[in-house]
Amino acid sequence: MNQLSSRPADGAITHALELAVVLPTYNERGNIGALIARLEVALAGIGWEAIIVDDNSTDGTADEVRRIATVDPRIRVIQRFGRRGLASAAIEGMCATAAPVVAVMDADLQHDPELLPTMLEAIRAGECDVAVASRFMPGASTADWSRPDREKASALANSLARKVVGVALTDPMSGFFMIRTEVVRRDADRLSGIGFKILLDILATAEQPLRVREFPLRFAARREGESKLDRTIVFEFLVGLYDKWLGWIVPTRFALFGTIGGVGVIVHMAVLGAFLTLFGGSFEDHVTGFEVGQSLAALVAMTFNFVLNNALTYADQRLRGARALLGGWLKFALTCSIGLLTNVGVATVLVRAGIPAYAAALAGVLVGSVWNYALSSRFVWGRFR
């Protein structure tokens, strides 16, 4: 058995709990021990705990945290099943502590724990409600990041985010910040938990403007593990903005589902048109050619919708692996078939009742879409999958 790498310092016993450090993780096993050691040095003399919120990592991150926790009661783990997402993980961790102040930071060693005492002192002194570690203010550095593409994307995202939160920050997209826990608990039920930038969510949700102070961060290179920001990073950011602006009118997930469905109609028509252009003349019966093309187009469009919904709409419940994807696709096909029957049935009833054809068709599409969304959410990506 590996020797335990951490044991509680005197501060864990002689100091009342004052700060909780929440660390959302996914496949960060190799970073945990080093990060806890750095926290112990940086927070000497402060009563603290670390709450690791792990999205069921495949590398045994949660087991590694439990191993360390057997000798260090300041370390806890929340292992989540069936859901993923940095923002929602941060919310769960922040609401799971009794500490009056909570910090959120990455577990990949890119965020410097030495900033924590300075940030805590600013909140203690009442200088701010939220302390933010900024990558872009004077004195900060991203030289070790070596990702100019990400720096440009962050700069653009920050420009948009400032318009949403109404707070003049150099880095409103920072993933390293500190806040009084009571503020988070007060607004927790109104936080969207969508995407990855929980700070933006908190600032945009607060009923009263929060006083924010930034601290220069030397942003380091990732040592190992997997980034929690995948290729959907820009999409999830835009989804977060939509949720704050319009999510109270049309639920965000349904809006995504419907938008992808609309794009799927375009894909359907494009495939049908291409098929009839290339192969329509090969069929003696024009109707038969249309039926074959229509069936192929429907199959392609349905597959297109399934893939995009799996990657984007249900990114936090994404199906992975050939078996899960095949099973999900078959369930989605069945769901779409039921939705189609609902669509046609509703439209037919309305037409017979004297409603204009196009209005009836639109109503049928809407009811069918709601039906598809409800069934897909539960039976394809929900708890019955």
N, C-alpha and C positions, 0 to 999 in steps of 0.2 A: 504494500500500500504506500502511496506517495506520502511524504511527510507533510503535515499541515503547514501552510505557508504564512498563516497570520494568527495572531492572538490578540486579545483585547488589551489596549493600553490602559494606564491608570485613569485617563480621562473618561473612559467608558463607565467608570464607577463613581468617580468623585465629582463629575459635572452633570448637572441636569440636562436632559435632552433639549437642545436648542435648534438644531439643524438636521434636516433629512436631505440626503442627496439621492435623487431618483435617476436611475440609469436604465433606459430602455435598451434591450439587447436582442440581437439575433446572430447566432454563431460568433460569439465573442469570448469563447472559453480561454483562449490564450492571453487575453488582455486583463481578465478579472483580477488575478492575483497582483499583478503590477499596479493596477489602478487603485486597489484597496490599500496597498502599501503607500502609494503617493498620497492618498486621502489621509491616512494616519499621520503622516509627516506634516502635511499642510494644515490639518485641523487639530494639531496638538493643543490641549488646553480648552477645547470646545467640546461640549456634549453633542455627539452626532451619531447618525445611523445611515446606512446605505441600503436603499431598497432597489433591488434589481428586478425589473419587469421583463421577463423573457418570453418571447413569442414562440415557445416550444422549439428551441433551436435543435438542429440535427446533430450538432457537435458536442452535446452534453454540457452546455453552458450552465443550465439550471442545476445540474448535479455538482458542478464545480463550485457554484455558490453555496450549495448546501454543505459541501465538504468543509468549506472555510467557516461557515456559520456554526458548525459544531463546536468550535473553540472561540468564536467571536460573536457574541450576542448582538453586536451592532449591525450585523449583516443579515438581510432577509431577502427572500426571493418570492416573486409572484410569477408562477408559470402559467401562461395563457394557452388555451387550446381552442382551435376553430376560429381564431380571429388574429389579425395582424394589423400593425399600424403604429407609427411612432407617437402620433398625437394621442390616440386613445390609451396607449401604454403609459404615457406620461400622466394623463389624467388619473388613471387608476392608482399609480404610484403616489401621486401627490395627495390623494384622498385617503391613503392607507396609513398615514403617519399621524402621530400626536405632536410632532415637533411644531413649534409656532412659525418656523420659517422653513421653506423647502427650496431646493435648487434642482434644476434639471440640467444634465450634461450627457454627452456621449460617452460610451465605454471604450471607444477605439483609441484613446490616448491622444486625440487631437485637441481636446480641451484641457487647459492647464489648471489643476486643482489649487495651485498657489494663489489664484485670484479669489478663491472662496472667502477667506477671512476678511479681505478688504471689502468685498461685496456685502458680507454680513454686517460689518461695522456700519456701512452706509444705511442699511435698513434699520439697524438698532438705533442709530442716531436720528432717525426720522427724516433723513435727507431724501428718501425716495420710497415708493411703494414697490418698484420693480428695479432690480439691478441687472443690467444686461452686459454680457461680454461681447464686445464688438470686434469684428475682423477688419473694419474699414476706417475706424476713427484714427486721428493722429496718435502715433505711438504703437499702433497695432501692426501686425505683420502677417502676411500670407505667403511669405517667401518659401517656407517649407512645404506648402500645399502642393506646389508644382502642378496646378490645374487651372491654367488661364481660361479654359472654356467654362469651368464652374464659376470662376470669379466674375466673368462677364454675365453669366446667367443670374448670379446672385445680385449683381448690381441692377439689372433690369427688374428682377423680382422685388428688390428693395424699393425701387421707384414706385412700382404699383402698390406695394404694401403701405407705403407712407400715405397714399391717398385714401386707403381703406381705414387705417387706424387713426389718422389725424394726429399722429405724434411724430415730431421731427427727430428721427433716429438715423444714425449712419448704418445700422444693421438690424432692422426690424425682423429680419429672417433668421436671426441668430438662434441656435439650438442650445445655447448655454446661458441660463438666466436664473435669478433668484427672486422669490416673492413670498409675502406673508401667506401662510397656508389658509387662513380664514378667507382671504380674497378668492382663492381657487374654489374652496368649498361653497362659498356663497353663489358662485356663478357656474358650478360644475354641471348642473342640469341643463344649462343653456349653451354649453360649449359643444361644438359640432363633432369634435374628435375625428374630423376627416383630414386626410393628408398627413403632412409631417411637421408643419410649423405651428406648434402649440402656442408659442408666444404671440404670434399674429392673432390666433383665435382668442386668447385671453384679452389682449388689448382691444380688439374689436367688439368683444362681448360686454365688457365692463360698462355698467350704466353711468358711472361717474369716471371722468378721465383719471387715469393712473399716472402718478408722478414717476418718471423713468430717468435713471442715470446710467450712462454707459461707461464701461471700463475697457481699456485697450487689451486685446487678446493676441498673443502670439499663437497663431493657428498652426498646429504641427501636422506632419504627414501621418496617415493611418499606418499603424504598425502591422496589424493582421486582423482577420475577421472579415465580415461582409458588410458593405455599406447598406444602411437602411433606406437609402435613396436609390431606387432603380430607375429604369428608363421612363417611368411614368412621372418623374419628378415635376416637370413643367405642368403636365396635365393635372396632377393632384393640387398644385399650387392654384391653378385657375379654378379648380373645383372648390377649393377653400374660399376663394373670393366670391364665387357664385353663391355659396351657402350663406355667407354673411349678407349679401345684397338681396338675393331673391329666394333663398331656401325656405323662408317662411311662407311664401306663396305656393311654390311647387316644390315638393320634397326633392332634395338634391339627387338621391339615388334614382328616383323615378324620372327626373329630368335627363339624367345620363342614359338611362334605359331607353327613353323615348327618342333622344337624339341619335343614339346608335341605330335604333329601329328606322329612323328617317333616312340615315345614310344607307342602311340596308336596302331600302326601297330603290335608291339610286343604283346600288350594286346589282340588284335584281334586274332592273330595266336595261342596264348596260350589258349584262350577260345574255339576256334574252335577245337584245338587238344584235349583238355580235354573233350569236348562234344562228339566228334567222338569216343574217347576211352571208355567213360562211356556208351553212348547211341547209338552209331552207329549201333550196332548189333540188336537194337530194331526195326529197320526199314527194311521192306522187300525190298524196293527199295533203293539202296545205294544212288542214286541221290537225292531222297527226304530227306534222312538223312543229306546229305551234305547241301542241301538248308536250312533246319531248323537250322543246326549248324552255317552256314554262316550268316544267318539272326540274330541269337542270338549274335554271336560274333561281328557283325557290330553294333548292338544296345548297347552292353556293351562298346565297344571301343569308340563309339561316345559319350556316357554318360561320360566315363572317360575323354575324351578330353574336353568336356564342363566344367566339374567340375574343372579340372586343369587350363584351360584357364581363368575361372572366378576367381579363387583364385590367380593366378600368373600373367598371361599375362595381364589381365585387372584388376589388383588389385586396381587401382585407380578409376575404374568405376564398381566395383564389384556389381553384382546383389544380393540383400538380400531379404529374405522373401519368403515364399512358392509360392505365386502368381507370383512374378517376376522371380523366378528360373524356374518355370514350363513354363512360357511364353518364357523365354530365351532359354530353352532347345528345345521347339518346333521350334523356329526360327532357332536355330543352326542346328536342324535336316533337316529343309528345305534347309538351306544354303549348308549343306554337300551333299544333294541329287543333287542340281544344280552343285556343284563342281565335283561330280562323273560323271555326264553326260558330263561335259566339259572335264574331264580327258579322258574318253573313246573316245569322239569325236575327240579330238586332236590326240591321239595315233593312232586311226584308219586312219585318213587322212594321217598321216606321213608314216604309214606302206604301204598304197596304193601308196604313192609317192616313195617307194623304200628305205625308211629309215629302218635300222635293227630294229627288234622287240623290243629288250631291250632298245635301245636308244629312240625309239618312246614311249615306256612305261614310261621311266624316264621323258621325256618331258611332257607327259600327266599328270604325278603326279605333276610336278612342276607348270604347268599352273593351274591345279585343286587346288593346295595349295594356289596359289596367289589369285585365285577367291574366295576360302573359306575365306581367310584372309580379303580380301576387303569387302565382304558382311557381315562377322561377325563383323568386326570393326564398320560398320555403323549401321546395322539393329539389331544386338544382344546387343552389348555393347555401341553403339554410340548414337547420339542425337535423333534417331528415335525409341529408345527402349520404 
